[in-house]
Amino acid sequence: MPSQVVHYIIQYETQVPIQQYGEPSAFYGKLSHLNFAILISGPNGTYIVTTPIVNPIVLEGYTPSYVLNNLDQFPQIVQAS
């Protein structure tokens, strides 16, 4: 990933509060952490799904386009969102 994108995701996870929690997502839970993030960018905009709940192993072997086109086939992502 380009360093600009990495910086943006880290900034989002450490500075933008979760509405229900009042703190950034990296501070949600007993130990501070960086979340797993899926960045989707295309002609209709850029979207970030960021959560500590989705294990990246769930996506192992899939292409980014497959994941994007089949998000509803990944219950871990659906539940996290």
C-alpha positions in Angstrom: 0.0 0.0 0.0 1.2 3.5 -0.6 2.4 5.2 2.6 -0.3 8.0 2.2 -3.0 5.3 2.4 -1.4 3.6 5.4 -1.1 7.0 7.1 -4.8 7.8 6.4 -6.0 4.5 7.8 -3.8 4.8 11.0 -5.1 8.4 11.4 -8.7 7.3 11.0 -8.3 4.4 13.5 -6.5 6.5 16.1 -8.3 9.9 15.9 -11.9 9.5 14.7 -14.2 8.5 17.5 -16.7 5.7 17.2 -20.2 7.3 17.8 -21.4 4.7 20.3 -18.0 4.4 22.1 -16.7 8.0 22.1 -13.1 6.9 21.4 -11.3 5.9 18.2 -11.5 2.3 17.2 -7.9 1.5 18.1 -8.7 2.2 21.8 -11.9 0.1 21.8 -11.3 -2.9 24.0 -8.9 -3.6 26.9 -5.7 -3.3 24.8 -5.0 -0.6 22.3 -4.6 -2.0 18.8 -4.7 -1.3 15.1 -7.6 -2.8 13.3 -7.9 -4.9 10.2 -8.9 -2.5 7.4 -10.4 -3.1 3.9 -10.0 -0.1 1.6 -12.2 -0.1 -1.4 -11.6 2.7 -4.0 -13.2 3.1 -7.3 -15.1 5.5 -9.6 -17.9 5.9 -7.1 -15.7 6.9 -4.1 -13.5 5.4 -1.5 -14.8 3.3 1.4 -13.1 1.9 4.5 -14.3 -1.1 6.5 -12.2 -1.1 9.7 -12.7 -3.5 12.5 -10.8 -5.6 15.0 -13.4 -8.3 14.5 -12.4 -9.6 11.0 -9.4 -11.9 10.9 -7.5 -11.3 7.6 -7.1 -15.0 7.2 -10.8 -15.1 6.2 -9.8 -13.3 3.0 -6.8 -15.4 2.2 -6.7 -16.6 -1.4 -9.4 -14.1 -2.6 -8.6 -11.2 -5.0 -9.6 -7.7 -3.9 -12.2 -7.6 -6.7 -13.8 -10.9 -5.6 -14.1 -9.6 -2.1 -15.5 -6.3 -3.2 -18.1 -8.0 -5.5 -19.0 -10.6 -2.9 -19.0 -8.8 0.5 -22.3 -10.3 1.5 -20.6 -13.8 1.2 -18.3 -13.0 4.1 -20.4 -13.2 7.3 -17.5 -11.8 9.3 -17.5 -8.6 7.3 -21.3 -8.3 7.3 -21.4 -8.7 11.1 -18.5 -6.3 11.7 -20.1 -3.6 9.6 
